[in-house]
Amino acid sequence: MNSEISTQISTPHGELTLRLSSTPRGARLARRLAAQQLTDWGYPHDGDANYTAQQVVAELAANAVTHGRVPGRDFELRLLLLAEDTLRVEVSDARGDRQLRIVTNPEEEGGRGLILVWVLARTWGVAERAVGKTVWAELPLT
């Protein structure tokens, strides 16, 4: 896991940036809008690449609204279509005081979503911001 956003992001071939309410509804909407955007970029809704991206967006958005929520503050979803059929997903929330936690104990509830991101993403990490943090992942689309 990298600790900061890569400064080597190539020029995106497509970009979508949205602010969404830090609620479960906002997280669901993030997943749906990501699926639609990928379809518009030529990755069909029922295809593996789109489905994988939906899973990663859903997990990062759910974490943002569950653990990164600050009352009255939205979260941000940013999708970047990069060269070499790579999708960069960035989810930013307003809470920078909580560290990411990966739970591997089978007796504990929750906390396994980042394992899913780790398995599906080519690379991923967390970057601090002036307010909050950004969790990002890069996914192969081929």
Sequence and secondary structure as in RCSB ss.txt:
>XXXX:A:sequence
MNSEISTQISTPHGELTLRLSSTPRGARLARRLAAQQLTDWGYPHDGDANYTAQQVVAELAANAVTHGRVPGRDF
ELRLLLLAEDTLRVEVSDARGDRQLRIVTNPEEEGGRGLILVWVLARTWGVAERAVGKTVWAELPLT
>XXXX:A:secstr
 BSS  S     SEEEEEEE SSHHHHHHHHHHHHHHHHHTT  TTSHHHHHHHHHHHHHHHHHHHHS  TT  E
EEEEEEETTTEEEEEEEES  SS       TTS S  HHHHHHHH SEEEEEE SSSEEEEEEEE  
